[in-house]
């Protein structure tokens, strides 16, 4: 079971509040230095307090371990997200004067660093050709058309939430 960092913080605060409450109760019982345990044996107040504090210390150690694990998981997820497609741009156009309808397109699919692919589909009267070119850092080792360069540029400029066909 995994808890959010806000939930874990709340649990720590509740545990500290309970510690303070136990200390107040034990301090108010200060006039009676010794009390009786479950079997009638004398129970030292210091032993009871030590037991409560040790129990809370173990609980805090478990919470700290859980927070460290959540932090490590968060770093791992952040690294995964950096490699995911986050920046997309679709540019539609007429590749040939005799073919209308803007059926040709170039689509850039890039991650946060500008790595990914640009896919181009050129539609003619008789056939359709599709090209995919790798992109690294917003550029490619392959020759790019004006439309492919524009699709890459727009994908890198736009915020992640905005994708629209142009």
C-alpha positions in Angstrom: 0.0 0.0 0.0 1.4 3.4 -1.0 0.5 6.7 0.7 1.0 10.2 -0.8 3.6 12.4 0.9 0.7 14.6 2.3 -0.9 11.5 3.9 2.5 10.5 5.4 3.0 14.0 6.7 -0.4 13.9 8.3 0.3 10.5 9.9 3.6 11.8 11.4 1.8 14.9 12.8 -0.9 12.7 14.3 1.8 10.4 15.9 3.5 13.4 17.4 0.2 14.7 18.7 -0.5 11.4 20.4 3.0 11.4 21.9 2.3 14.8 23.3 -1.0 13.7 24.7 0.6 10.6 26.4 3.3 12.9 27.9 0.6 15.2 29.3 -1.3 12.3 30.8 1.8 10.8 32.3 2.9 14.1 33.7 -0.5 14.6 35.3 -0.1 11.3 37.0 3.3 12.4 38.3 2.0 12.5 41.9 1.7 8.7 41.7 5.2 7.5 40.9 4.2 3.9 40.5 1.0 2.2 39.2 -0.1 -1.3 38.8 0.2 -3.3 35.5 -2.3 -5.8 34.1 -1.3 -8.6 36.6 -1.1 -6.3 39.6 2.7 -6.0 39.4 4.1 -2.6 40.0 4.7 -0.7 36.7 7.3 2.1 36.7 6.0 5.2 35.0 9.4 5.5 33.3 9.0 2.1 31.7 5.5 2.9 30.3 6.8 6.1 28.9 9.8 4.4 27.4 7.6 1.8 25.8 5.3 4.4 24.2 8.2 6.4 22.9 10.0 3.3 21.5 6.8 2.3 19.7 6.4 5.7 18.2 10.1 5.8 17.2 9.6 2.5 15.3 6.5 3.9 13.6 8.4 7.0 12.6 11.2 4.9 11.2 8.7 3.0 9.0 7.2 6.3 7.8 10.7 7.6 7.0 11.4 4.5 5.0 8.1 4.8 3.2 8.9 8.5 2.4 12.3 7.5 1.0 10.7 4.8 -1.2 8.1 7.3 -2.5 10.9 9.8 -3.3 12.8 7.1 -5.2 9.7 6.1 -7.1 9.0 9.8 -7.9 12.5 10.2 -9.3 12.0 7.1 -11.4 8.7 8.2 -12.8 10.1 11.7 -13.6 12.9 10.0 -15.6 10.3 7.9 -17.5 8.2 10.9 -18.3 11.2 12.7 -19.8 11.4 9.9 -22.4 7.7 9.9 -23.2 6.2 11.6 -26.2 5.1 15.0 -24.8 5.4 17.4 -27.7 3.3 16.8 -30.8 2.6 18.8 -33.9 0.6 18.0 -36.9 1.0 20.0 -40.1 -1.4 19.3 -43.0 -0.8 20.6 -46.5 -1.2 20.0 -50.2 2.0 18.4 -51.5 1.0 18.8 -55.1 -1.0 21.5 -56.9 -3.3 19.0 -58.7 -4.2 17.2 -55.4 -6.3 19.3 -52.9 -7.9 18.6 -49.6 -4.7 18.9 -47.5 -4.3 15.2 -47.4 -0.5 15.2 -47.0 0.9 15.8 -43.5 4.0 15.9 -41.3 3.7 14.9 -37.7 6.4 15.4 -35.1 6.3 13.2 -32.0 8.9 14.4 -29.5 9.9 14.0 -25.9 10.9 16.8 -23.5 14.4 16.8 -24.9 13.3 17.1 -28.6 14.1 13.4 -29.4 11.6 11.3 -31.3 10.4 11.0 -34.9 8.8 13.1 -37.6 6.4 11.1 -39.8 5.4 12.5 -43.2 2.7 11.2 -45.6 2.8 12.5 -49.1 -0.5 11.9 -51.0 -0.6 12.1 -54.7 -3.2 11.1 -57.3 -1.9 7.6 -57.8 -0.1 6.7 -54.6 0.8 7.7 -51.1 4.3 7.6 -49.6 5.1 7.6 -45.9 8.5 8.6 -44.4 9.7 8.4 -40.9 12.8 10.2 -39.8 14.5 10.1 -36.4 14.9 13.4 -34.5 17.5 14.1 -31.8 17.6 17.4 -30.0 15.1 18.9 -32.5 17.2 18.1 -35.5 17.7 15.1 -37.8 20.7 13.5 -39.6 18.3 13.0 -42.6 17.3 15.8 -45.0 14.1 17.4 -43.7 11.5 19.1 -45.8 10.2 22.6 -44.9 7.0 21.0 -43.6 8.9 18.5 -41.4 11.1 21.3 -40.0 8.0 23.4 -39.2 6.3 20.5 -37.5 9.4 19.9 -35.3 9.7 23.6 -34.5 6.0 24.0 -33.6 6.1 20.8 -31.4 9.1 22.2 -29.5 7.5 25.7 -29.1 4.1 24.6 -27.9 3.1 23.8 -24.3 2.4 20.1 -23.8 -1.4 20.6 -23.5 -1.8 22.3 -26.9 -2.0 20.2 -30.0 -3.9 21.3 -33.1 -3.7 20.5 -36.8 -2.5 23.4 -39.0 
